[in-house]
Amino acid sequence: PHWWNGETGKVKPFSRMDDGGDLVETSFMLQGLLCVRQYLQRGNAVERKLAARADKLWRETEFDWYQNGQNVLFWHWSPVNGWKMNFKVRGYNECLIMYILAASSPNHGVPSSVYHEGWAENGKIVKKSFYKQDTLQLFYQGNPPQGGPLFWAHYSYLGLDPRGLKDRYADYGKEVVAQSKINYQWCVDNPKEFKGYGPANWGLTASYSVNGYSAHAPSMEEDLGVISPTAALSSFPYTPAPSMAAMKHWYSSMKDKVWGRFGFFDAFSETDNWFPKRYLAIDQGPAVVMMENYRSGLLWNLFMSCPEIKAGLTKLGFESPHYK
């Protein structure tokens, strides 16, 4: 499910019909659980038991069920509402990892045609766009002019190593770097003239916003003057110098306006003098993971060491220099 009740273990509906399984969120969790399995599987008895539980969850996830009899994966299914959400997941967005895990699943795998026909739409996913000197190779769902919110370059790549990862559609290492550089350059250019934007104060992605929650992105419509620190911090492997500059600026110059007990707060707007002291776990987590991937490659190395992942990527026609 998208939301769980942490006390009861039951689904907390995300919307009226979204009250059941959510294959995208499940895939993000499984990406982490496979890293846990790889890290603990040769440990002591307690650690091996935990690794076995992670492996069991992975093997029992029914990716093939979410085909709904078609060559595509659906985002949702509900025991109450069935397939009424009717959300076919097509690329490109944050969901690449779901298709890779589905192809890699040892017990509930899907054929490669699901990826090529469903996600890549028989090649329609390829569509170049440009912002200054940077080029995006893929069609971004919703057709945002300068790439979508920056979490699209993070969530699928917390474990999946994009460096040198290629298939017939794109070089994913180049794609995530280009999206990050465009996001940075947009904030430097600051076409909407928001207060504070610049080389050391950048990052547009989904987060809390002045009026609720918004998927901030580099466009005249989706840039609302809200900086989300997770965007720059989670991009450390792609834009190390601009990410470091932003982190130093926030910590040294803005201080407790944006920093608290658990790190940087989720978002802020100097234009609106809005500095909420709030955290959002789905934004905190990627920042920690991607900073560690920049530092040591730990999560990338663990995930890419999974034999099922190598088999799944090979089945889909990917190549990577980082198989273990």
HELIX and SHEET records of a PDB file:
HELIX    1   1 LEU A   23  LEU A   40  1                                  18    
HELIX    2   2 ALA A   45  GLU A   60  1                                  16    
HELIX    3   3 PHE A   63  GLN A   67  5                                   5    
HELIX    4   4 LEU A   96  SER A  104  1                                   9    
HELIX    5   5 SER A  112  SER A  113  1                                   2    
HELIX    6   6 VAL A  114  TRP A  119  3                                   6    
HELIX    7   7 GLU A  121  GLY A  123  5                                   3    
HELIX    8   8 LEU A  150  ALA A  153  5                                   4    
HELIX    9   9 TYR A  155  TYR A  157  5                                   3    
HELIX   10  10 TYR A  172  ASP A  189  1                                  18    
HELIX   11  11 PRO A  229  LEU A  233  1                                   5    
HELIX   12  12 PRO A  240  HIS A  249  1                                  10    
HELIX   13  13 TRP A  250  MET A  254  3                                   5    
HELIX   14  14 LYS A  255  LYS A  257  5                                   3    
HELIX   15  15 ALA A  281  ARG A  295  1                                  15    
HELIX   16  16 LEU A  298  MET A  304  1                                   7    
HELIX   17  17 PRO A  307  LEU A  316  1                                  10    
SHEET    1   A 2 GLY A  21  ASP A  22  0                                        
SHEET    2   A 2 HIS A  76  TRP A  77 -1                                        
SHEET    1   B 2 VAL A 126  TYR A 131  0                                        
SHEET    2   B 2 ASP A 134  LEU A 138 -1                                        
SHEET    1   C 2 ALA A 206  SER A 209  0                                        
SHEET    2   C 2 GLY A 212  ALA A 215 -1                                        
SHEET    1   D 2 TRP A 259  GLY A 260  0                                        
SHEET    2   D 2 GLY A 263  PHE A 264 -1                                        
END                                                                             
